[in-house]
Amino acid sequence: MLEFRTQGFSGYAVKYSPFLDSRISVAASQNFGLVGNGRLYVLALTPNGIQAEKWYDTQDSVYDTSWSESNENQLVAGCGDGSVRLFDTNVPNHPVQVWKEHRREVYAVHYNLITKDTFVTSSWDGTVKVWNPNRPASLLTLPTHSCTYSTAFSPHSPSVISSVSSDSHLRIFDMRTPASASNHLVQLIPIHGGPPQPGQVPNAIRPSAPPSECLTHDWNKYRDGIIATAGVDQIIRTIDIRNARAGPVAELHGHRYAVRKLAWSPHLSDVLLSASYDMTCRVWTDGSAMGQQLPHPGISAPSQGRQLGQMDRHTEFVTGVDWCLFGAEGWCASTAWDERLLVWDVRSVMGT
């Protein structure tokens, strides 16, 4: 396990470069992101450990970052003052572009993995925005009317965007549809299900859960339409958006506090990684590779996924986790409010 200290700055997000297996970025903030400056680290994995190639200081917290999919030296950061900043590692000290359209904290940034020329951001101001790094203003604004903690482009379609919000809903936008009154919204999926209605017979197979804030989600890289969600209620749910009315495909229980970040494996279709405020990172299988036997004919029940391992070396809230795309499958990185970045092998914690 390798370690790097983000001295004086609490980690918020970590991302591996899509071009180099030895390059990692970390979004970090002073005073746990509540007040103070932010810092975006660009780190290199070397034979002598993790070294800082450079870092960029900002006037407000940095909550998320995403590497460009078309330029190995560029990365975007979402900041607490509502700004979106584009940095180039060949340009020291300052961003090469700054956009100031969001009115509240920008909590998520994600590049389009297919066209590679756009990225999407979400904010506490209740909007999702699509950007091109070569344009002076956003290309499109998608309203969610709710504090939106996470957004992403689908890895299977360059026109589909997803988001999760404080209102307990997963939204799917398709930019190929007419804007009209729906603003490209094609699906509004309740993640937790509504509260029981008077006279409703309880369903022991698929009990309803009260709505709560959803903090993170991620698209499965191999199974089109499968999205994992998690948040304040500590449960990880996988949803098939092609049959969302059936409820979660799998439910994964184990975290003791809110789940802050999810990441599906880039190598295995059933494995995902989670980071939580309970100071652990956990690796799971959603059960899809094992098959399942339904308890009653004709009744859909969540797949029996399970925890495969747990990493508990952090000493504060774990806020970010990401997989390395290259080399032996299993290497990942995590960051937390304990001012540390850890690079570790998931296989080393299997069975814990």
C-alpha positions as CSV (number, residue, x, y, z in Angstrom):
1,M,0.0,0.0,0.0
2,L,1.3,3.4,-1.0
3,E,0.5,6.6,0.7
4,F,0.7,10.4,0.0
5,R,-0.1,13.1,2.5
6,T,-2.3,16.0,1.3
7,Q,-1.0,18.0,4.3
8,G,-3.6,20.6,5.4
9,F,-6.1,19.5,2.8
10,S,-8.9,17.0,3.2
11,G,-9.4,14.7,0.2
12,Y,-12.7,14.9,-1.7
13,A,-12.1,13.0,-4.9
14,V,-9.5,10.9,-6.7
15,K,-9.1,10.0,-10.4
16,Y,-6.7,7.9,-12.3
17,S,-5.5,9.2,-15.6
18,P,-7.1,7.5,-18.6
19,F,-3.7,7.7,-20.4
20,L,-1.1,6.8,-17.8
21,D,-1.3,4.2,-15.0
22,S,1.2,6.2,-13.0
23,R,-0.7,9.5,-12.8
24,I,-3.5,10.4,-10.3
25,S,-5.3,13.6,-9.5
26,V,-6.8,14.5,-6.1
27,A,-9.3,17.2,-5.3
28,A,-8.9,18.5,-1.8
29,S,-10.1,21.2,0.5
30,Q,-9.0,23.0,3.7
31,N,-11.1,22.6,6.9
32,F,-13.0,19.5,5.5
33,G,-14.4,21.6,2.7
34,L,-16.5,23.8,5.0
35,V,-14.4,27.0,4.6
36,G,-11.0,27.9,3.1
37,N,-9.0,27.2,0.0
38,G,-8.9,24.2,-2.3
39,R,-6.1,22.4,-4.0
40,L,-5.9,20.1,-7.0
41,Y,-3.0,17.7,-6.9
42,V,-1.4,16.0,-9.9
43,L,0.6,13.0,-8.5
44,A,3.0,10.5,-10.0
45,L,3.6,6.9,-8.9
46,T,7.3,6.4,-9.0
47,P,9.8,3.7,-7.8
48,N,10.4,6.0,-4.8
49,G,6.7,6.3,-3.9
50,I,4.1,8.8,-4.8
51,Q,5.5,12.2,-5.7
52,A,3.6,15.5,-6.4
53,E,4.2,16.6,-10.0
54,K,2.4,19.9,-9.3
55,W,-0.6,21.3,-7.6
56,Y,-3.0,24.2,-8.2
57,D,-4.5,26.3,-5.4
58,T,-7.9,27.7,-5.6
59,Q,-9.8,30.3,-3.6
60,D,-12.5,27.9,-2.7
61,S,-12.8,24.2,-2.0
62,V,-12.3,21.7,-4.8
63,Y,-14.9,18.9,-4.6
64,D,-14.4,16.8,-7.8
65,T,-12.1,16.4,-10.7
66,S,-12.1,14.6,-14.1
67,W,-9.3,14.0,-16.5
68,S,-9.8,15.0,-20.1
69,E,-10.4,12.0,-22.4
70,S,-8.7,13.7,-25.4
71,N,-5.7,15.5,-23.8
72,E,-3.5,13.7,-21.4
73,N,-2.4,16.9,-19.7
74,Q,-5.8,18.5,-19.1
75,L,-8.2,18.0,-16.2
76,V,-11.3,19.8,-14.9
77,A,-12.2,20.7,-11.3
78,G,-15.5,21.6,-9.7
79,C,-15.3,24.2,-7.0
80,G,-17.2,25.4,-4.0
81,D,-17.7,28.9,-5.4
82,G,-19.7,27.5,-8.3
83,S,-16.8,27.7,-10.8
84,V,-15.6,25.0,-13.2
85,R,-11.8,25.2,-13.9
86,L,-9.8,23.6,-16.6
87,F,-6.1,23.0,-15.9
88,D,-3.3,22.0,-18.2
89,T,-0.2,20.5,-16.5
90,N,2.0,22.3,-19.0
91,V,0.7,25.6,-17.6
92,P,1.9,26.3,-14.1
93,N,-0.1,28.0,-11.3
94,H,-3.3,29.0,-13.1
95,P,-6.2,27.4,-14.9
96,V,-6.4,27.8,-18.7
97,Q,-10.2,28.4,-18.6
98,V,-12.7,29.3,-15.9
99,W,-16.5,29.1,-16.2
100,K,-18.8,30.7,-13.7
101,E,-22.4,29.7,-14.4
102,H,-23.4,27.5,-11.4
103,R,-24.7,29.5,-8.5
104,R,-23.8,27.0,-5.8
105,E,-21.1,24.3,-5.1
106,V,-20.1,22.1,-8.1
107,Y,-20.0,18.6,-6.6
108,A,-19.4,16.4,-9.7
109,V,-17.5,16.6,-12.9
110,H,-17.4,13.8,-15.5
111,Y,-16.0,13.6,-19.1
112,N,-17.9,12.0,-22.0
113,L,-16.1,8.6,-22.5
114,I,-17.2,8.2,-26.1
115,T,-17.0,11.5,-27.9
116,K,-14.3,12.7,-25.5
117,D,-15.0,16.4,-26.4
118,T,-17.6,17.3,-23.7
119,F,-18.0,17.0,-20.0
120,V,-20.9,17.4,-17.6
121,T,-21.1,19.0,-14.1
122,S,-23.8,19.0,-11.4
123,S,-24.3,21.5,-8.6
124,W,-26.2,22.2,-5.4
125,D,-28.1,24.8,-7.4
126,G,-30.3,22.1,-8.9
127,T,-28.8,22.0,-12.4
128,V,-26.7,19.8,-14.6
129,K,-24.6,21.5,-17.3
130,V,-22.9,20.2,-20.4
131,W,-19.6,21.9,-21.5
132,N,-17.1,21.9,-24.3
133,P,-13.6,22.9,-23.1
134,N,-13.2,25.1,-26.2
135,R,-16.4,27.1,-25.7
136,P,-16.7,30.1,-23.4
137,A,-20.1,29.1,-22.1
138,S,-22.0,25.9,-21.3
139,L,-23.7,24.1,-24.2
140,L,-26.8,23.0,-22.3
141,T,-28.4,23.3,-18.9
142,L,-30.6,20.5,-17.5
143,P,-32.7,21.4,-14.4
144,T,-33.2,18.9,-11.6
145,H,-34.8,21.3,-9.1
146,S,-32.9,19.5,-6.4
147,C,-29.4,19.5,-4.9
148,T,-27.6,17.3,-7.4
149,Y,-24.6,15.4,-5.9
150,S,-23.5,13.3,-8.8
151,T,-23.8,13.3,-12.6
152,A,-22.2,11.2,-15.4
153,F,-22.3,10.4,-19.1
154,S,-23.3,6.9,-20.0
155,P,-20.3,4.8,-21.1
156,H,-22.6,3.2,-23.7
157,S,-24.1,6.3,-25.3
158,P,-22.6,9.7,-25.9
159,S,-26.0,11.4,-25.6
160,V,-27.3,9.9,-22.3
161,I,-26.6,11.7,-19.0
162,S,-27.6,10.5,-15.5
163,S,-27.8,12.3,-12.1
164,V,-28.8,11.6,-8.5
165,S,-30.0,14.2,-6.1
166,S,-31.2,15.0,-2.6
167,D,-34.8,14.3,-3.6
168,S,-34.0,10.5,-3.8
169,H,-34.4,10.2,-7.5
170,L,-32.2,9.0,-10.4
171,R,-32.7,11.0,-13.5
172,I,-31.9,10.0,-17.1
173,F,-31.5,12.6,-19.8
174,D,-31.2,11.9,-23.5
175,M,-30.0,14.8,-25.6
176,R,-31.3,13.2,-28.7
177,T,-34.9,13.9,-27.6
178,P,-36.7,17.2,-28.2
179,A,-36.1,19.7,-25.3
180,S,-39.8,20.6,-25.1
181,A,-41.1,21.0,-21.6
182,S,-39.2,18.0,-20.2
183,N,-35.7,19.4,-20.9
184,H,-34.5,16.1,-22.3
185,L,-35.6,14.2,-19.2
186,V,-36.7,10.7,-20.3
187,Q,-36.7,8.8,-16.9
188,L,-37.4,9.9,-13.3
189,I,-36.7,6.9,-11.1
190,P,-37.4,6.8,-7.4
191,I,-34.4,5.1,-5.8
192,H,-35.9,4.2,-2.5
193,G,-39.5,3.7,-3.3
194,G,-42.3,5.7,-1.8
195,P,-43.5,5.2,1.8
196,P,-46.1,2.5,2.4
197,Q,-49.6,3.7,1.6
198,P,-52.7,3.1,3.9
199,G,-54.1,-0.3,3.4
200,Q,-51.1,-1.5,1.4
201,V,-50.0,-5.1,2.1
202,P,-46.3,-5.1,3.2
203,N,-44.0,-6.9,0.7
204,A,-41.5,-8.9,2.6
205,I,-39.6,-9.8,-0.6
206,R,-39.0,-6.1,-1.6
207,P,-39.8,-3.8,1.4
208,S,-40.2,-0.1,0.7
209,A,-37.6,2.3,2.1
210,P,-38.2,5.9,3.1
211,P,-36.7,8.4,0.7
212,S,-33.2,9.8,1.6
213,E,-30.5,11.8,-0.1
214,C,-28.6,9.9,-2.8
215,L,-25.0,11.0,-2.9
216,T,-23.3,8.9,-5.7
217,H,-23.9,6.7,-8.6
218,D,-22.0,5.0,-11.4
219,W,-22.8,3.2,-14.7
220,N,-21.7,-0.4,-15.1
221,K,-19.1,-0.5,-17.8
222,Y,-20.2,-3.9,-19.3
223,R,-23.9,-4.2,-18.7
224,D,-25.8,-1.4,-20.5
225,G,-28.6,0.1,-18.4
226,I,-27.2,-1.0,-15.0
227,I,-26.5,1.8,-12.6
228,A,-25.4,1.6,-8.9
229,T,-26.7,4.2,-6.5
230,A,-26.0,4.9,-2.8
231,G,-26.2,7.6,-0.2
232,V,-27.4,8.5,3.2
233,D,-29.3,5.3,4.0
234,Q,-26.1,3.3,3.7
235,I,-27.5,0.8,1.2
236,I,-26.0,0.3,-2.3
237,R,-28.7,-0.5,-4.9
238,T,-28.2,-1.5,-8.5
239,I,-31.0,-0.5,-10.9
240,D,-31.8,-1.6,-14.4
241,I,-33.1,1.5,-16.1
242,R,-34.7,-0.6,-18.8
243,N,-37.1,-2.1,-16.1
244,A,-36.9,0.5,-13.3
245,R,-40.4,-0.2,-12.1
246,A,-39.3,-3.6,-10.9
247,G,-37.1,-2.0,-8.3
248,P,-33.5,-2.6,-7.4
249,V,-31.8,-5.6,-9.1
250,A,-29.5,-5.9,-6.1
251,E,-29.2,-4.4,-2.6
252,L,-25.9,-4.5,-0.8
253,H,-25.9,-4.0,3.0
254,G,-22.9,-3.5,5.2
255,H,-21.8,0.2,5.5
256,R,-22.6,1.8,8.9
257,Y,-22.8,5.4,7.7
258,A,-23.5,7.2,4.4
259,V,-21.9,5.9,1.2
260,R,-20.1,8.8,-0.5
261,K,-18.6,7.2,-3.7
262,L,-19.2,4.2,-5.9
263,A,-17.1,2.9,-8.8
264,W,-17.8,-0.2,-10.9
265,S,-14.7,-2.2,-11.9
266,P,-13.3,-1.6,-15.4
267,H,-12.3,-5.2,-15.5
268,L,-15.2,-7.3,-14.0
269,S,-18.8,-6.8,-14.7
270,D,-20.2,-7.7,-11.3
271,V,-17.6,-6.0,-9.0
272,L,-17.8,-2.5,-7.6
273,L,-16.0,-0.4,-5.0
274,S,-17.5,1.9,-2.4
275,A,-16.2,4.6,-0.1
276,S,-18.1,5.6,3.1
277,Y,-18.3,8.0,6.0
278,D,-17.8,4.8,8.2
279,M,-14.1,5.2,7.2
280,T,-14.0,2.1,5.1
281,C,-13.7,1.2,1.4
282,R,-15.5,-2.0,0.5
283,V,-15.5,-4.2,-2.6
284,W,-18.6,-6.0,-3.6
285,T,-20.1,-8.4,-6.1
286,D,-23.7,-7.6,-7.1
287,G,-24.4,-11.3,-7.6
288,S,-25.0,-11.1,-11.3
289,A,-22.1,-13.4,-12.1
290,M,-23.3,-16.0,-9.6
291,G,-27.0,-16.3,-10.8
292,Q,-29.8,-16.4,-8.3
293,Q,-32.9,-18.4,-7.4
294,L,-36.1,-16.4,-6.8
295,P,-37.8,-17.2,-3.5
296,H,-41.3,-17.2,-5.2
297,P,-42.2,-17.8,-8.8
298,G,-43.1,-14.6,-10.6
299,I,-41.9,-12.3,-7.8
300,S,-38.8,-10.2,-8.5
301,A,-36.4,-10.0,-5.6
302,P,-33.0,-8.3,-5.3
303,S,-30.0,-10.4,-6.2
304,Q,-28.0,-11.7,-3.3
305,G,-24.9,-9.7,-3.8
306,R,-22.3,-9.7,-1.0
307,Q,-19.2,-8.0,0.3
308,L,-15.9,-9.4,-0.9
309,G,-13.5,-7.4,1.2
310,Q,-12.9,-4.3,3.3
311,M,-10.1,-1.8,3.6
312,D,-10.1,0.2,6.9
313,R,-6.8,2.0,6.9
314,H,-8.4,5.5,6.7
315,T,-9.1,7.3,9.9
316,E,-11.7,9.8,8.7
317,F,-14.6,9.9,6.2
318,V,-13.6,8.3,2.9
319,T,-14.9,10.5,0.1
320,G,-13.3,9.3,-3.1
321,V,-12.3,6.0,-4.7
322,D,-11.2,5.1,-8.3
323,W,-9.9,2.0,-10.2
324,C,-6.7,1.9,-12.2
325,L,-7.6,1.1,-15.8
326,F,-4.3,-0.5,-16.7
327,G,-2.1,-3.4,-15.6
328,A,-3.2,-6.2,-13.2
329,E,-6.9,-5.8,-12.3
330,G,-7.5,-4.8,-8.7
331,W,-5.4,-1.7,-8.2
332,C,-7.3,1.3,-6.9
333,A,-6.8,4.6,-5.0
334,S,-8.8,6.2,-2.2
335,T,-8.8,9.6,-0.5
336,A,-10.3,10.8,2.8
337,W,-10.7,13.6,5.2
338,D,-7.6,12.2,7.0
339,E,-5.5,14.1,4.5
340,R,-4.2,10.9,2.9
341,L,-4.3,9.3,-0.5
342,L,-3.9,5.5,-0.4
343,V,-3.0,3.3,-3.5
344,W,-3.8,-0.3,-2.8
345,D,-4.7,-3.7,-4.3
346,V,-8.3,-4.8,-3.8
347,R,-7.1,-8.5,-3.9
348,S,-5.1,-7.9,-0.7
349,V,-8.3,-7.3,1.3
350,M,-10.4,-10.1,-0.2
351,G,-12.1,-12.1,2.6
352,T,-11.7,-9.3,5.2
